Amino acid sequence: MPGNPDPFPFQAPARLLAAVALAAAAIAGCASTQGPGPAQEAAMFEHPRSTIHRGDDDLLTGGLGIEGLRAMVPPAFADEAAPTAAELRRRALWSNWRGIADLGPLGGYGTLYGSVAAVPGREYSAYATVPGAAHPHRVLVQVPDAFDAGRRCIVVTASSGSRGIYGSIAVAGAWGLPRGCAVAYTDKGAGSDYFDLDAGLGSGADGRIAAPGAADLAFAPAAPAGATGVAFKHAHSGDNPEADWGRHVQQAAAFALQALGEARPAEAPFTFDNTRVIAVGISNGGGAVLRAAELEGDWLDAVVAGEPSVNVDGHGGRALYDYTTEAALLMPCALLAVDGVPQPPLLDQVRPLYEARCASLAAEGVLEATDTAGRAREARDRLLASGWTGPALRAGALSTGFDLWRAVAATYASAYGRYGVGGSPCGLSYAAQGPDLAPRPATAAERAAWWSDASGIPPGAGVGLVDPGIAPPDLTLKGLQCLRGLWTGEGADARRVRDGVAATRVAAPRAGLPVVLVHGLDDGLIPPAFTSAPYVAQARAAGRDVRYWQLRNVQHFDGFLPLPDYGARYLPLLPYLYEALDRVDAHLDGAPLPADAVIDARPRGAGVLEAGHLAIPR
């Protein structure tokens, strides 16, 4: 039956202790360059569980297939206030597939590239904690029944953005599972384990709502008496999870060795010496696997990073918090002077808000022009002068229209500063909201769906960003100025946030490790000029052989390509990522690594995506 607990793994204490000891030994001696702690770190896995996924509840899509994933409404819960673990898992798969992949009928997924074929097997999950962290991160391993024992392999990945544990299913699962590889996931200390401060309820190990004091509560924040609203791990754990991204990935790989030993005991032991490990991720997940690449030891065999969010010191690199807060303030005004902005968001609908931002920036002395058109050109030129490209500005309209810059800045300010519940220096908080945007307690149905539906950064899934400084005519200006000041200003809070940012700087990969980066040149959320290009320059300055594919007409969000205007002008990233994985896998068998390339991907217009549009180097 779907989601039935596996009656064998993790039931015998002796076997569990032996597996934990094996995983700990496997990563012993892998020194970390990320933060304090002993060079030898034993992975600690808690609340392990295992489930079987066969028949109409497979590993890759939970039985939904391509048509189920394309459905505009999520899989329903029989009881919306108390969904089962199987219902939550299926809905989480639906949500995360749609958030990452272009599943539109014109986009070619499942026919031209990628796979949604049913993959039966088992899942193993647990909580893992890096030394020094107050809260665990989730790890999950999918072991297909068709695991290739002759070419034993693990694909290890980290969720993109701040997504939950299935946040990289379309990236790593879709490539690794059909090839007979085990796939290991981590939510890298973020994820969708929201905590309802009003009710004192959070998520348990299987995603269902856990009562106060439950042993397997995924996240229980430290909160002052009387705290209300919603807390979530990325913003309120106090751990600055980004500083430990690489170690999160390493622990997920170690857990995969343990899970394989449980799933296939006749072929054990599984170790880093006898099992191929390839790391892959996109966006924040791409940044996480590059942080893993810098760790010492031969535990990792190759890395593919797509549109990675990395903080490179020098070579033109800029920290995410820097360019995000800059964009949040300037881009609404600047877009009024940018031609060919993709739709939606509809510029005519937001134009009054953008004009108000131009006026506010002039009143604050940031812009000098005396009319809206001149101010917009001035804001645009300032962004271009600071390293933004025209294509990145144009694609950045999506993040601006959906107020994504502010959402990211608020979460990361809290994470970098290690602020807990109620500690935001800008007074920002999170809660369910009424029609007037006033905070209110969440309903049982809203709370029950957070684990499956939330992206890990509100607004979304019924949780909003509460800003006490909102006021017309430029509603969000005051809060954004505060957030920007944490980067540009002085004082204890600014130093605290900047120290947190400094702890996330990426180093060059380990010598001899094959690394391939894939990044769209039109990326308007994580511009390659601030991330991938500086990373490649830094790595090569250190003598590392890193390969780099730069993709024309590719932006950040494959999931928005079903929107007609986006699909007509932009190509998906995922087919290039899958191709890069094919190449590094072949390289580990003796083939050469792919050469650097600037790929002239050709938009499909209103037609169906074809191989010629992608122009993948052969």
C-alpha positions as CSV (number, residue, x, y, z in Angstrom):
1,M,0.0,0.0,0.0
2,P,1.2,3.6,-0.6
3,G,3.5,4.8,2.1
4,N,3.4,1.7,4.1
5,P,6.1,1.6,6.8
6,D,8.9,-0.8,5.8
7,P,8.8,-3.5,8.5
8,F,12.5,-4.2,8.4
9,P,14.9,-1.2,8.2
10,F,15.7,0.6,11.5
11,Q,13.7,-1.9,13.6
12,A,16.7,-3.7,15.0
13,P,18.8,-1.5,17.4
14,A,22.0,-3.5,16.7
15,R,21.6,-2.9,12.9
16,L,20.9,0.7,13.4
17,L,23.9,1.3,15.7
18,A,26.1,-0.5,13.2
19,A,24.8,1.6,10.4
20,V,25.3,4.8,12.3
21,A,28.9,3.7,13.2
22,L,29.5,2.9,9.5
23,A,28.3,6.3,8.4
24,A,30.3,8.1,11.1
25,A,33.4,6.2,10.1
26,A,32.8,7.0,6.4
27,I,33.1,10.8,7.0
28,A,35.7,10.7,9.7
29,G,38.7,12.7,8.7
30,C,36.8,14.8,6.2
31,A,37.9,18.2,7.5
32,S,35.5,21.1,7.2
33,T,36.5,24.6,6.2
34,Q,33.1,25.9,7.3
35,G,33.0,27.2,10.8
36,P,34.4,25.8,14.0
37,G,34.4,22.2,15.0
38,P,36.7,19.2,15.1
39,A,38.2,17.9,11.9
40,Q,36.6,14.5,12.5
41,E,32.8,14.9,12.7
42,A,30.5,12.0,13.4
43,A,27.1,12.3,11.7
44,M,24.3,11.9,14.2
45,F,21.0,10.7,12.7
46,E,17.8,10.8,14.8
47,H,14.2,9.7,14.3
48,P,14.9,7.5,11.3
49,R,12.0,6.1,9.4
50,S,11.5,4.1,6.2
51,T,8.6,3.7,3.8
52,I,7.8,1.6,0.7
53,H,6.8,3.3,-2.5
54,R,5.5,1.0,-5.2
55,G,2.5,0.6,-7.5
56,D,0.5,3.8,-7.5
57,D,2.9,5.6,-5.1
58,D,6.3,5.5,-6.7
59,L,9.5,7.4,-5.6
60,L,9.5,10.0,-8.4
61,T,6.0,11.4,-8.7
62,G,4.0,9.6,-6.0
63,G,1.9,8.0,-8.8
64,L,0.9,11.3,-10.3
65,G,2.8,11.0,-13.6
66,I,3.0,13.9,-16.0
67,E,-0.7,14.5,-16.2
68,G,-1.1,14.6,-12.4
69,L,1.8,16.9,-12.0
70,R,0.3,19.2,-14.6
71,A,-3.0,19.5,-12.8
72,M,-3.7,23.0,-11.7
73,V,-5.0,22.0,-8.3
74,P,-3.0,20.0,-5.8
75,P,-3.9,16.4,-4.8
76,A,-6.7,16.7,-2.3
77,F,-6.6,15.7,1.4
78,A,-9.5,13.5,2.5
79,D,-9.5,15.4,5.7
80,E,-8.1,18.9,5.1
81,A,-7.3,19.4,8.7
82,A,-5.6,16.1,9.2
83,P,-4.0,14.7,6.1
84,T,-2.2,11.4,6.1
85,A,1.6,11.1,5.7
86,A,1.0,9.6,2.2
87,E,-1.2,12.5,1.2
88,L,1.3,15.0,2.4
89,R,4.1,13.3,0.5
90,R,2.2,13.1,-2.7
91,R,1.2,16.8,-2.5
92,A,4.8,17.8,-1.6
93,L,6.0,16.1,-4.7
94,W,3.3,17.9,-6.8
95,S,4.3,21.2,-5.3
96,N,8.0,20.8,-5.7
97,W,7.9,19.4,-9.3
98,R,5.8,22.4,-10.4
99,G,8.0,24.9,-8.6
100,I,11.1,23.7,-10.4
101,A,10.3,22.2,-13.8
102,D,8.5,23.4,-16.9
103,L,5.8,20.8,-17.2
104,G,3.7,22.7,-19.8
105,P,2.6,20.7,-22.8
106,L,4.9,22.9,-25.1
107,G,8.0,22.6,-22.9
108,G,9.1,19.1,-23.8
109,Y,9.5,17.7,-20.3
110,G,9.3,13.9,-20.3
111,T,9.5,13.7,-24.1
112,L,12.5,15.8,-25.3
113,Y,14.3,15.7,-21.9
114,G,13.8,14.4,-18.4
115,S,11.7,11.6,-17.0
116,V,8.6,11.1,-14.9
117,A,8.5,7.3,-15.4
118,A,7.4,5.4,-12.3
119,V,10.3,4.3,-10.1
120,P,9.5,1.9,-7.3
121,G,11.6,1.7,-4.2
122,R,12.1,2.7,-0.6
123,E,12.6,6.0,1.2
124,Y,14.7,6.4,4.3
125,S,14.6,9.7,6.3
126,A,16.0,11.1,9.5
127,Y,17.2,14.3,11.1
128,A,20.9,15.2,11.0
129,T,22.7,17.9,13.0
130,V,26.0,19.5,12.1
131,P,28.2,20.2,15.1
132,G,27.4,23.5,16.7
133,A,23.9,23.8,15.3
134,A,20.9,24.2,17.5
135,H,18.5,22.6,15.1
136,P,18.7,19.6,12.7
137,H,18.2,19.5,9.0
138,R,16.2,16.8,7.2
139,V,17.9,14.1,5.2
140,L,16.1,11.7,2.9
141,V,17.4,8.9,0.7
142,Q,15.5,7.2,-2.2
143,V,16.7,3.7,-3.1
144,P,15.1,2.4,-6.3
145,D,14.3,-1.3,-6.5
146,A,16.4,-1.3,-9.7
147,F,19.5,0.1,-7.9
148,D,22.5,-0.8,-10.1
149,A,24.7,-2.9,-7.8
150,G,27.2,-3.2,-10.6
151,R,27.7,0.6,-10.8
152,R,26.8,1.6,-7.3
153,C,26.1,5.3,-7.2
154,I,24.6,8.1,-5.1
155,V,23.4,11.4,-6.4
156,V,23.4,13.8,-3.5
157,T,21.6,17.1,-3.6
158,A,20.2,20.0,-1.6
159,S,16.9,21.8,-2.1
160,S,16.8,24.9,-4.2
161,G,15.7,28.1,-2.5
162,S,14.5,27.3,1.0
163,R,12.3,24.4,-0.1
164,G,11.4,21.3,1.9
165,I,13.1,17.9,1.6
166,Y,11.6,17.2,-1.9
167,G,12.8,20.5,-3.2
168,S,15.3,18.9,-5.6
169,I,13.2,16.0,-6.8
170,A,13.0,17.4,-10.4
171,V,16.8,18.1,-10.4
172,A,18.5,15.0,-8.8
173,G,15.6,12.5,-8.6
174,A,14.6,12.8,-12.2
175,W,18.2,12.1,-13.4
176,G,19.4,9.6,-10.8
177,L,16.5,7.3,-10.0
178,P,15.9,6.1,-13.6
179,R,19.6,5.3,-13.9
180,G,19.5,3.1,-10.9
181,C,21.3,5.5,-8.5
182,A,20.2,6.2,-4.9
183,V,19.4,9.8,-4.4
184,A,20.1,11.6,-1.2
185,Y,18.5,14.9,-0.3
186,T,18.9,17.6,2.4
187,D,16.8,20.7,3.1
188,K,20.1,22.3,4.3
189,G,18.7,23.7,7.5
190,A,15.7,25.5,5.8
191,G,12.6,23.8,4.5
192,S,8.9,23.8,5.2
193,D,8.8,22.8,8.8
194,Y,6.8,25.9,9.9
195,F,5.8,26.3,13.6
196,D,2.5,27.8,14.7
197,L,3.4,30.0,17.6
198,D,-0.3,30.6,18.5
199,A,-1.1,26.9,18.7
200,G,2.4,25.6,19.7
201,L,2.3,23.1,16.9
202,G,4.9,22.1,14.3
203,S,5.7,19.3,11.8
204,G,6.7,15.8,12.8
205,A,9.1,13.5,11.0
206,D,6.4,12.4,8.5
207,G,5.1,15.9,7.9
208,R,2.0,15.6,10.0
209,I,1.2,18.2,12.6
210,A,3.0,17.2,15.9
211,A,1.7,18.1,19.3
212,P,3.7,20.2,21.7
213,G,6.5,18.2,23.2
214,A,6.4,15.5,20.5
215,A,9.8,13.7,20.4
216,D,10.0,14.0,16.6
217,L,9.2,17.7,16.2
218,A,11.2,18.9,13.2
219,F,11.6,22.5,14.4
220,A,10.6,24.0,17.8
221,P,12.0,27.6,18.0
222,A,13.0,29.4,21.1
223,A,10.3,32.0,21.5
224,P,9.5,34.6,24.1
225,A,6.3,34.1,26.2
226,G,3.2,35.3,24.4
227,A,4.8,35.1,20.9
228,T,2.3,34.9,18.1
229,G,2.4,34.2,14.4
230,V,4.5,31.7,12.5
231,A,8.2,30.8,12.8
232,F,10.2,28.9,10.2
233,K,13.6,27.3,10.2
234,H,15.5,29.4,7.7
235,A,14.7,32.6,9.5
236,H,14.3,31.6,13.1
237,S,16.6,28.7,13.9
238,G,19.5,31.0,15.0
239,D,21.9,28.8,13.1
240,N,22.7,30.7,9.9
241,P,22.2,27.5,8.0
242,E,23.9,28.8,4.8
243,A,27.3,28.8,6.6
244,D,26.9,25.0,6.9
245,W,25.5,24.1,3.5
246,G,28.5,22.0,2.5
247,R,28.3,19.9,5.7
248,H,24.6,19.4,5.2
249,V,25.3,17.9,1.8
250,Q,28.1,15.7,3.2
251,Q,25.9,14.4,6.0
252,A,23.1,13.5,3.4
253,A,25.7,11.5,1.4
254,A,26.8,9.7,4.6
255,F,23.1,8.9,5.4
256,A,22.8,7.4,1.9
257,L,25.6,5.0,2.7
258,Q,23.7,3.9,5.8
259,A,20.4,3.6,3.9
260,L,21.9,1.5,1.2
261,G,23.4,-0.8,3.7
262,E,19.9,-1.3,5.2
263,A,18.2,-1.6,1.8
264,R,20.7,-4.0,0.3
265,P,22.6,-5.8,3.1
266,A,23.9,-8.5,0.9
267,E,26.0,-5.9,-1.0
268,A,27.1,-4.0,2.1
269,P,29.3,-2.3,3.2
270,F,28.7,0.8,1.1
271,T,31.5,3.4,1.6
272,F,32.8,6.4,-0.2
273,D,35.6,4.3,-1.5
274,N,33.3,1.8,-3.3
275,T,30.3,4.0,-4.2
276,R,30.3,6.8,-6.8
277,V,29.0,10.1,-5.4
278,I,27.9,13.0,-7.7
279,A,26.5,16.2,-6.1
280,V,24.1,18.3,-8.0
281,G,21.8,21.3,-7.2
282,I,20.3,24.5,-8.6
283,S,20.0,27.9,-7.1
284,N,20.7,27.6,-3.4
285,G,21.1,23.9,-3.9
286,G,23.8,24.7,-6.5
287,G,25.5,26.9,-3.9
288,A,25.3,24.1,-1.4
289,V,27.0,21.5,-3.6
290,L,29.8,24.0,-4.4
291,R,30.3,24.5,-0.6
292,A,30.5,20.7,-0.4
293,A,33.1,20.7,-3.2
294,E,35.5,22.7,-1.0
295,L,35.5,20.1,1.8
296,E,38.6,17.9,2.2
297,G,38.7,14.2,1.6
298,D,37.8,12.0,-1.4
299,W,34.2,11.4,-0.4
300,L,32.8,13.3,-3.4
301,D,33.6,12.3,-7.1
302,A,32.0,15.2,-9.1
303,V,29.8,18.3,-8.9
304,V,27.3,19.9,-11.2
305,A,26.0,23.3,-10.1
306,G,23.1,25.1,-11.8
307,E,22.6,28.8,-11.4
308,P,24.4,28.6,-8.0
309,S,23.9,31.2,-5.3
310,V,27.5,31.6,-4.0
311,N,29.2,34.4,-2.1
312,V,32.6,34.9,-3.8
313,D,35.1,37.2,-2.1
314,G,36.6,39.2,-5.0
315,H,36.6,38.6,-8.8
316,G,33.5,40.8,-9.0
317,G,31.5,38.6,-6.7
318,R,28.6,40.2,-4.7
319,A,26.8,38.7,-1.7
320,L,23.1,37.7,-2.2
321,Y,22.1,40.1,0.6
322,D,23.8,43.0,-1.1
323,Y,22.3,42.7,-4.6
324,T,18.9,41.6,-3.3
325,T,18.4,44.6,-1.1
326,E,19.8,46.9,-3.8
327,A,17.3,45.4,-6.3
328,A,14.4,45.6,-3.8
329,L,14.9,49.4,-3.6
330,L,15.9,50.4,-7.1
331,M,14.4,47.9,-9.5
332,P,10.8,48.9,-9.2
333,C,11.7,52.4,-10.4
334,A,14.3,51.1,-12.9
335,L,11.9,48.8,-14.7
336,L,9.9,51.8,-16.0
337,A,13.0,52.5,-18.2
338,V,13.5,48.9,-19.4
339,D,12.0,47.9,-22.7
340,G,10.6,44.5,-23.4
341,V,9.7,43.5,-19.9
342,P,8.2,40.0,-19.9
343,Q,4.6,39.6,-18.8
344,P,3.3,38.9,-16.2
345,P,3.5,40.8,-14.0
346,L,1.5,43.3,-16.0
347,L,3.5,46.5,-15.8
348,D,0.4,48.7,-16.2
349,Q,-1.0,47.2,-12.9
350,V,2.1,47.9,-10.9
351,R,3.1,51.1,-12.6
352,P,1.6,53.4,-9.9
353,L,3.6,51.5,-7.2
354,Y,6.8,51.8,-9.3
355,E,6.2,55.5,-9.9
356,A,5.8,56.0,-6.2
357,R,9.1,54.3,-5.6
358,C,10.8,56.7,-8.1
359,A,9.3,59.6,-6.2
360,S,10.4,58.2,-2.8
361,L,13.9,57.7,-3.9
362,A,14.1,61.3,-5.2
363,A,12.6,62.6,-1.9
364,E,15.3,60.6,0.0
365,G,18.0,62.1,-2.2
366,V,18.9,58.8,-3.8
367,L,17.9,60.0,-7.3
368,E,18.4,63.5,-8.6
369,A,16.1,63.6,-11.7
370,T,13.0,65.7,-11.5
371,D,10.5,63.6,-13.4
372,T,9.5,59.9,-13.3
373,A,11.1,59.1,-16.7
374,G,14.4,60.6,-15.7
375,R,14.4,58.9,-12.3
376,A,13.7,55.6,-13.9
377,R,16.6,56.0,-16.2
378,E,18.8,57.0,-13.3
379,A,17.8,54.0,-11.3
380,R,18.4,51.7,-14.3
381,D,21.8,53.2,-14.9
382,R,22.8,52.8,-11.3
383,L,21.9,49.1,-11.4
384,L,23.8,48.6,-14.7
385,A,26.8,50.4,-13.2
386,S,26.8,48.1,-10.2
387,G,27.1,45.0,-12.5
388,W,23.5,44.1,-13.5
389,T,23.1,43.4,-17.2
390,G,20.2,44.4,-19.4
391,P,18.9,40.8,-19.7
392,A,19.1,40.3,-15.9
393,L,17.1,43.5,-15.3
394,R,14.5,42.4,-17.8
395,A,14.1,38.9,-16.2
396,G,14.2,40.5,-12.7
397,A,10.8,42.0,-13.4
398,L,9.3,38.7,-12.2
399,S,11.0,38.9,-8.8
400,T,10.0,42.6,-8.6
401,G,6.4,42.0,-9.5
402,F,6.0,39.2,-7.0
403,D,7.8,41.2,-4.2
404,L,10.4,38.4,-4.0
405,W,13.3,40.7,-3.3
406,R,11.7,41.9,0.0
407,A,10.7,38.3,1.0
408,V,14.3,37.1,0.5
409,A,15.9,40.1,2.2
410,A,13.7,39.7,5.3
411,T,14.4,36.0,5.7
412,Y,18.1,36.3,5.1
413,A,18.6,39.3,7.4
414,S,17.1,37.2,10.2
415,A,19.2,34.1,9.3
416,Y,22.5,36.0,8.8
417,G,22.0,37.9,12.1
418,R,21.0,34.7,13.9
419,Y,17.9,36.4,15.2
420,G,15.2,34.3,16.8
421,V,11.4,34.8,17.0
422,G,10.7,38.5,17.6
423,G,14.3,39.5,17.1
424,S,14.1,41.1,13.6
425,P,15.9,44.5,13.8
426,C,13.4,45.8,11.2
427,G,10.4,44.7,13.1
428,L,9.3,42.2,10.5
429,S,7.4,39.0,11.4
430,Y,5.2,36.3,9.9
431,A,1.6,35.2,10.4
432,A,-1.5,34.2,8.7
433,Q,-3.4,37.3,7.6
434,G,-6.9,38.5,7.2
435,P,-8.3,40.4,4.1
436,D,-6.9,43.7,5.7
437,L,-3.5,42.0,6.1
438,A,-3.8,42.1,9.9
439,P,-2.2,39.1,11.6
440,R,-4.6,36.3,12.8
441,P,-4.2,32.7,14.0
442,A,-3.8,30.1,11.3
443,T,-6.6,27.6,10.8
444,A,-6.1,23.9,11.2
445,A,-6.3,23.4,7.5
446,E,-3.8,26.0,6.7
447,R,-1.4,24.7,9.3
448,A,-1.8,21.1,8.0
449,A,-0.7,22.0,4.5
450,W,2.4,24.0,5.3
451,W,4.7,21.1,5.1
452,S,3.6,20.1,1.6
453,D,2.8,23.4,0.1
454,A,5.2,26.0,1.6
455,S,8.3,27.2,-0.2
456,G,10.3,27.8,2.9
457,I,10.2,31.6,2.6
458,P,6.8,33.4,3.1
459,P,4.7,34.9,1.7
460,G,2.9,31.8,0.5
461,A,0.9,28.8,1.7
462,G,-1.3,31.1,3.8
463,V,1.6,32.8,5.7
464,G,2.4,36.5,5.1
465,L,5.2,38.9,5.8
466,V,4.0,41.3,8.5
467,D,5.6,44.8,8.2
468,P,4.5,47.3,10.8
469,G,6.0,50.1,8.7
470,I,3.8,49.7,5.7
471,A,2.3,53.1,4.7
472,P,1.2,54.8,1.5
473,P,2.1,55.9,-1.0
474,D,5.3,53.7,-1.2
475,L,4.0,50.9,1.0
476,T,7.2,48.9,1.7
477,L,9.9,51.7,1.5
478,K,10.5,52.0,5.3
479,G,11.1,48.3,5.8
480,L,13.3,48.0,2.7
481,Q,15.4,50.9,3.8
482,C,16.0,49.2,7.2
483,L,16.9,45.9,5.4
484,R,19.3,47.7,3.1
485,G,20.8,49.6,6.0
486,L,21.9,46.3,7.5
487,W,24.3,46.0,4.6
488,T,25.3,49.6,4.0
489,G,25.0,51.1,7.5
490,E,26.7,50.9,10.9
491,G,25.7,49.7,14.3
492,A,25.6,46.4,16.1
493,D,22.8,44.9,13.9
494,A,24.5,45.8,10.6
495,R,27.8,44.3,11.8
496,R,25.9,41.2,13.0
497,V,24.3,40.6,9.6
498,R,27.5,41.3,7.7
499,D,29.4,38.9,9.9
500,G,26.8,36.3,9.1
501,V,27.2,37.0,5.4
502,A,31.0,36.7,5.7
503,A,30.6,33.2,7.2
504,T,29.0,32.0,3.9
505,R,31.9,32.8,1.6
506,V,32.8,30.0,-0.8
507,A,36.3,28.6,-1.4
508,A,37.8,26.9,-4.4
509,P,36.9,23.2,-4.9
510,R,39.1,20.4,-3.7
511,A,42.0,19.8,-6.1
512,G,41.2,17.2,-8.7
513,L,37.5,17.3,-8.2
514,P,35.5,17.6,-11.5
515,V,33.2,20.6,-11.3
516,V,30.8,21.9,-14.0
517,L,28.7,25.1,-13.7
518,V,25.6,25.8,-15.8
519,H,24.0,29.2,-15.6
520,G,21.6,31.2,-17.7
521,L,22.9,34.6,-18.9
522,D,19.4,36.1,-18.4
523,D,19.1,35.1,-14.8
524,G,17.5,38.0,-13.0
525,L,17.4,36.5,-9.5
526,I,21.0,35.2,-9.1
527,P,22.9,37.0,-11.8
528,P,25.9,35.0,-13.1
529,A,28.0,38.2,-13.1
530,F,27.8,38.2,-9.3
531,T,28.1,34.4,-8.7
532,S,29.1,31.8,-11.3
533,A,31.6,34.0,-13.2
534,P,33.4,35.1,-10.1
535,Y,33.4,31.5,-8.8
536,V,35.0,30.2,-12.0
537,A,37.6,33.0,-11.8
538,Q,38.4,32.2,-8.2
539,A,38.7,28.5,-8.8
540,R,40.9,28.9,-11.8
541,A,43.1,31.4,-10.0
542,A,43.6,28.6,-7.4
543,G,44.6,26.2,-10.2
544,R,41.3,24.2,-10.3
545,D,39.9,22.8,-13.6
546,V,36.3,24.1,-13.5
547,R,34.1,24.0,-16.6
548,Y,31.4,26.6,-17.3
549,W,28.4,26.6,-19.6
550,Q,26.8,30.0,-20.2
551,L,23.3,29.8,-21.6
552,R,21.8,32.6,-23.7
553,N,18.0,33.2,-23.3
554,V,17.8,31.2,-20.0
555,Q,16.6,32.8,-16.8
556,H,16.2,31.5,-13.3
557,F,12.7,29.9,-13.0
558,D,11.8,27.0,-15.3
559,G,8.6,26.7,-13.3
560,F,7.3,30.0,-14.8
561,L,7.9,28.9,-18.5
562,P,4.3,27.6,-18.9
563,L,3.3,31.3,-18.8
564,P,3.1,32.1,-22.5
565,D,5.3,35.1,-22.6
566,Y,8.1,33.5,-20.5
567,G,7.9,30.2,-22.5
568,A,8.1,32.1,-25.8
569,R,11.3,34.0,-24.9
570,Y,13.2,31.8,-22.5
571,L,14.6,28.2,-22.5
572,P,14.6,25.8,-19.5
573,L,17.8,25.2,-17.5
574,L,17.1,21.6,-16.6
575,P,18.0,19.9,-20.0
576,Y,21.5,21.5,-19.8
577,L,21.8,20.4,-16.2
578,Y,20.9,16.8,-17.1
579,E,23.4,16.9,-20.0
580,A,26.1,18.1,-17.7
581,L,25.4,15.3,-15.3
582,D,25.6,12.8,-18.2
583,R,29.0,14.3,-19.1
584,V,30.5,14.2,-15.7
585,D,29.2,10.6,-15.2
586,A,30.9,9.6,-18.4
587,H,34.0,11.5,-17.4
588,L,34.3,9.4,-14.3
589,D,34.4,6.4,-16.6
590,G,37.2,8.0,-18.7
591,A,35.6,10.5,-21.1
592,P,36.8,14.1,-21.2
593,L,34.9,16.8,-19.3
594,P,32.7,19.1,-21.4
595,A,34.5,22.2,-22.7
596,D,33.5,25.7,-21.7
597,A,30.7,27.0,-23.9
598,V,28.5,30.0,-24.5
599,I,25.4,28.3,-25.8
600,D,23.2,30.2,-28.2
601,A,19.9,28.7,-27.1
602,R,17.1,29.8,-29.4
603,P,13.7,30.7,-28.0
604,R,10.8,28.5,-29.1
605,G,8.3,31.3,-29.5
606,A,4.7,30.0,-29.5
607,G,5.7,26.6,-30.8
608,V,6.8,23.4,-29.1
609,L,10.3,23.1,-27.7
610,E,12.6,21.1,-30.0
611,A,16.2,19.9,-29.7
612,G,17.4,22.6,-32.1
613,H,16.2,25.3,-29.8
614,L,18.5,24.0,-27.0
615,A,21.7,23.9,-29.1
616,I,23.4,21.6,-26.5
617,P,27.0,21.1,-27.5
618,R,27.8,17.5,-28.6
